[in-house]
Amino acid sequence: MQDIKETKEHNYDERLEKIEINLLLEGIYQHYGYDFRNYVYPTIRRRTWQRIRAENLSTISGLLERILHNKRVMKLLMQDYCISVTEMFRDAGFFLAIRKKLLPLLKNRAALRIWHAGCATGEEVFSMAILLFEEGLLEKTFIYATDINEDMLQKAKLGIFPLAKMQVFTSNYIKAGGVRAFSDYYKVSGKNAVFEPFLIKNALFSQHNLATDHSFHEFDVIICRNVLIYFNQYLQRQVLKLFHESLSIHGVLCLGNKETIHSTDLASCYDELDKKEKLYRRII
């Protein structure tokens, strides 16, 4: 059966397939309010077919009918579309640059606002909170952590991660310039590590759709790493415009290692704080 369905996918008329996927995404937007219409097409196509096979369906139109009438299937499709690859202090060089180059610029500010856009299950939020704590900035920082996926946000709020991942997380933390024992920040509960609640005492986890929602504050730092790569060029420009409108003068935008502002009309509005780690300071 699996082979038969894969054959149908491969033999699908490309023009018809694109029409059906556009209808699927429009249906999701109109009925549920989630806007995936300007996500990178090959990724959406691949993950749509994964869900079609998982639901034992044979057509994209069949999936549209099912998700419109079955919230459970829509929830599963959301998980397919919002797959995130994340870990604490992932890309340790990025967090070391935050510690060495960014946080010293913020020490004299009376209060700080940081926006983690596309925070997924929260590993990056807790990583940043640990850095802020070690640099004496956590108490005066308010963290806004947002994501399109409500289920991921609920997990992020808990700060519970598999104990099996702590060895990797600890290694990342040390490479990022950690100054304490990483185990100081969590307690062991069964097969999980439960991170200390004080780390997110001043954090708000909230649903936000980068494709449709507007700016909601002025921020000193915006962190959005490895999210833009899933957007087409139009949506990338719109989101970078949103970030620019949301950053204070001399605020810093932090992107992923495959993302850049250089090919946009906003490039002249920023100085490079760290070229390699994609830290950009707004100057206009």
N, C-alpha and C positions, 0 to 999 in steps of 0.2 A: 504493500500500500504506500509506504514512504517513497519508493522509487517511482510509482505511478504519479504521485503528486509532484515530485520534483520534475518529472518529464513535462507535466502540464505547465509548470512554472516556466520552464525553459522554452516551451513552444508557444507561450502566450504572445499574442500580437502586441508589440511594444506600444503602438499608438493607443490601443484599447486599454492596455495595462495602465498607461499614464493617466488616461481619462478616469479610470476607476479609482486609482490612488488619489487623484485630486478630489474626486467626489467623497472618498473616505475621509480625507483630512478636512474637507469642508463640513461634512456631517459631524465629525468630532467637535469642530469649532462651534457650529451652530447649536448643537445639543448639549455639549458639556463645557464649552468655553475654553478648551485647551487648544492653543494655536500651534500646529506643527506644519503649517502650509509653506513656510519658508525655511524648513530644515533641509539639509543636504539630501537630495533625492535618492542617491544610491543607498544611503544608510536607511532611510525610511522604507524604501522598497524591500531591502533585505530583511528588515525586522518585521515588516508586514507579512511577508511570506512565511517567516518563522511562526508567527501567530496563526496564520491560516492552516499550516500543517498541524500545529498543536491542537487546534480545534476540530481537526478532521474535516476541514472544508476544502473546496477546490477552486473557489473564486474570491477575488477581492470584494465583489459585490455581496457575496455571501457573508463575508466578515463584517461589512458595513451594516447589513441587516441585523446581524447578531449583536454587535456592540451597541446599536441604537436601542435594543430591547433588553439588553442584559448588562447591568452595571458591573457584574463580576468579570465579564470578558473585557469590558473597557478598562477595568483596573489592571488586568493582566497585560493588555496592549500598552497601557501607560508605562508599566514596568519594562516592557520590551523597548519602547522608544527612549526611556530615560535611564538606560543602563549606565552606571557610573563606575569608573575604575579609580579607586581612591584608597589612600592609607595615610596614617598620621606621619607628618613631616616628609611626605612624598616629594621627591626631588629636593634632597636636603640642601643643595646649593641655593635654592630659592629662599628657604627659611633662614639660611645663614646670611644671605643678603638682606633679608628683612631685619634680622637682628643687628647687623653691622652698619647698614647704610640707611635704612628707613626709620627704625625706632629712635635713633639718636636725634633725628630731626623733629620728633614729636614730643620730646621730654618737657619742653617749656610751655606746651599748650595746656590751658586750664582744664579742658575736657576734650575727649576724642570720640569720634564716631567712625566705626568701621563697618563696611557692608561686604558680607560674603554672599555674592550672587551665584546661585547654582551650588548651594552648599551640600547637596546630596545627603548622606547619612551623618555628616557632622565631623568627620575626622579632621578636616582642615580647620574647622572652627575651634576645636579643642587644642589643636597644635598652636594656633595663633594665640589662644588664651594663655597657654603655658609660656610662650615667649613674652607676652605682655606682663605676666606675673613675675617672671625672672628679671625683667628690665624695669620693674617698679611702676608699670603703667596700667595694670589691670583695673585697679580701683577707680580710675578716672575715665575708663573706656566703656562706651556702650557699643555692643556688637549687634548688628542686624544680620541674621542668617536667613536667607530666602531660597526657595526652590519651587518649581512648578508642581512637584510631586508631594502631595500631602503625606503619603505613607513614609517617604524618606524623612520628612521633617519630624514626624512622630518618633522615628528611631533616633534621629539626631538629638532630640531633646533629652533622651534617656542617658546618653553618654555611655552606652554599654557596647563593648566590642569583644569579639572572641579572644580568649586568653591565648589561643594558638598564634595570634598575630602579634603578640607583644614582643617577641624576639625581633621581628622585622621593624616594628615601630620603635623599639629601643635603639636599634642600630641607626635608624634614620635620625632619631633625636640626638644621638651623640654626634653624628656628622653635621647636624645643624647647630652645633655649639652648645648643646645642653650642659648645664652646670650642676645638676643634681642627679640623684638616682631617679630614673624614669618611673620606677615603681612607687615613688612617693606620691604620684598623682592619681593612683587608682587602688582600689581594693579588690581582692579576688572573691568572686561569688560563683561557686561551681566551676563551669567551663568559661566563665566570662570575667572580663575586667570592667569594673564599674568606676568611672572617673569621678573625681571629687566635684560635688555640686558647686563649690565656690568658683570654679573656673568659668561657669556660665551664669553666675548670679546676675550679671548685668547684660544678659543676652536675650534677644527676642527672636524667636523662630516663627517665620510667617510665610504664607504662600504668596508668591509673586511670579508673574509670567513675563519674562523679558520681551516676549514678542508683542504683548498687548498692553502691559501696565506701564504707568508713568513713574517719574521720580517722586520720592516721598520724603526726602531729607537732603541736607547738604552734608557731604562726608569728607573726612580727612583722608581716608583710604578706601578704595574699592578693590576687592579681590575677586576675580572671575577667571579661573584657570581651566583651560581645556573644555570650555563650553562653546565658545565661538566657532570652533572647528566643526560643530554639527549644524551650523547655520549657513544658508547661502549668502552671497555677497550683499544682497539687499538688506537682509536682516542683520548681518554683521554691522553694516553702516548705521542702521537704526539703533542698535544696541550700544555701539560706541558713542553715538550722539547722546543717548540717554545717560551713559556714564559721565560724559563730559559735562552735561547739565547738572549732574548730581555731585560733582567734585568741587570742593572749595579751591580757590586759588592757592597754588602750591600743594594741593592735595595730590596723592599718588595713586595711579592706576596700575594694578598688578595683573598681568596676563599670563597665559600658559606658554610653554616654550615653542609651540608651533603657531603662536598668534602674534600679531603685530598691529601697530597703528600706522606704520610707515606708508602703506599703500592707500591711505585715506586722506580726505581733505582736512582732517583734524591733526595731521602729523605736526604741523607748525605750532600747535598749541601746547606742545609738550617738550620737555627736556628728558634725556635718558639718564635716569638715576643709576640704572644698571642695565647695560645693553644685553648681556647674556641672559639674565634672569627676567627680562622684560618688565622692569619697573620704570614707569613713566611719570614724571612730575608735571602737573599742569602749570603753565606759565601765562596762558591767556584764557 
